[in-house]
Amino acid sequence: MRILRCRVRCRALAIPHSSGRILGLDVGARRIGIAVSDPLGITAQGVSTLHRRNRRYDLAELRKLLAEYEVLEIVVGNPLRMSGQAGAQAEKMIEFARQLEQAFSLPVHLWDERLSTAEAHRLLDETGIRDSRRKQVIDKMAAVLILQSFLDARAANSHLTTETRRHGGE
């Protein structure tokens, strides 16, 4: 499992790229927002919000989505503190990511999700979505933002690696 702690620094990390869809998750105590990438790993789209029941149910529902979208990797939002330090929630996500890796035998990446829910609220404010509908889409929107950030960082890293090779670097 790759723990990627911050958006800025992680852009320079080598994030191996495999072609195929990536599942993005914004995991909360009651709901899991779910997004999926396109097959080329360029854009993220919201899929659904899973209302959590128990570990067995959650994994069974995620397994269905992995099969339906032919997912090759999973990105889990990592709720770090604003200081960048891992708190209790981040520790829970590390454990959840380990469970996903064991259950599905797929690469799982923890990705910094700081401010993703706040950004999702801001975007929903701009669209004028009512409060009653907002609860239904906020977690899915946060999952889209987390996954898109990961995809953008991967693309930027790929571009930097290509440019370095082109100019005689490693």
Secondary structure, 3 states (H helix, E strand, C coil): CEEECCHHHHCCCCCCCCCCEEEEEEECCCEEEEEEECCCCCCEEEEEEEECCCHHHHHHHHHHHHHHHCEEEEEEEECCCCCCCCCHHHHHHHHHHHHHHHHHCCCEEEEECCCHHHHHHHHHHHHCCCHHHHHHHHHHHHHHHHHHHHHHHHHHHHHHHHHHHHCCCC
